[in-house]
Amino acid sequence: MKKARKNIEGSKREHYAELRDYLNQLLLANLISNVHLDTTQMPDSLSLFKRIYISFKSCKKGFVQGCIQFIGLDGTFLKDFYGGQLLTRIGQDVNNQNFSIAYVVVDLDTRDN
């Protein structure tokens, strides 16, 4: 079952390797959005994922135009081989609903992130 799933979905290592291409496509489709990928260069010429930040222009614009001036932060642990945390910056709209502003995936919960 695991082998079949890997053949269909690919490996997580392959997906992490495609992050730069994904961010380039995001910028082509959303010109004024903010995206940032940090990696650490390893001695064997491989890059090790450190963090990724994505904030779409439309989300920032929606927050400015229709949300209460409140920004919160929420996060969850990623429970797989690579670990890390998914953090989201959220606002609150006039109906008291959460409104996503930005997404960040980090390897560790540190002051640098």
N, C-alpha and C positions, 0 to 999 in steps of 0.2 A: 504494500500500500504506500509506504514512504517513497519507494523508488518511482512509482507511477505518479505520485503527487509532485515529486521533484522534476520529472520529465515534463509535466504539464505546466507547472508554475515557475520552474527554474529555481536556482538556489538563492538564498538571501544574499550571499556574497555577490552574485551577478546583479541583483537589484540595487545594492549599494553602489556598485560600479557604474550604474546608469543614472545616478543622481544628477551629475553635471548636465547630461543631455536633457533630463526632465526639467531642470531649472532654466536651461536655455529655451526650451519650448514654452515654459511659463512666461518668460520675458517677451517672447515673440507674440504671444496671445494677449498679454497684459503688460503693455509697455512701461507703465509708470509704477508697477508693483515693486516691492522690495523683496529680494531673495538673497540669501547668503549661505554659502556652504564652507565650513571649516574642516580641514583635514590635517593630520599629522603625517609628515613624510617619514617612512620607515627606511632603514638601511638597505633593504632588498628592493627598493624603488616602488614599493606599493604604498598607497595612501591609506591611512587609517581614519575612519569616520570619527569626527569629534562633535559636530553640531550642524543643524540646518535651521534656517529661519525663513518663513514665508509669510508675507503680509500683502494681500491683494489690495490694489487701489480702491476697488469698489467697496471692500469691507471698511477701509479707513474713511471713505467718503460717506458711507451709510452711518457709521458711528458719529461723525461730525454733524450730519444733517438730522438724524432721528433718534439719538440716544441721550439718556441722562448722562451728565458728566461724571460718570463713575467707571473706573477701570478695575477689574479684578483679575486674579491669576488663579488658574486651576491646573492641576497636573495629575498624571497617572503613571505608574511604573509600567514599562514594557517588559513582559515576562517571556522572553525567548532567550536564545543562546547569547545574543549580543547585549541584551538588557538596555538600560537607559531610561529616559523619561520623556513623555509627551507633555509639553506645557502649552497652555492656551491663554491668550490675553483676551478677556471678554469685557463687553460693556453691557448695559441694560437699556432696553428700549422703553418707550412710554407705556407699553403693556406689561412691564416687568418681566420680559422674556430675555434670555441671554442672547447676546449678539457677538459672534466671534470677530476679533480684530486681527489676530496674528496667531501663527502656530510655530512652535519650536520643538525640535527633537534634540536632546542633549545626551551625551554619554554618561555624565555624572551630574549630580545636583551640587554645584559649587558656586562660589561667588562670581567666578569668571563667566559662567553661563548666564 
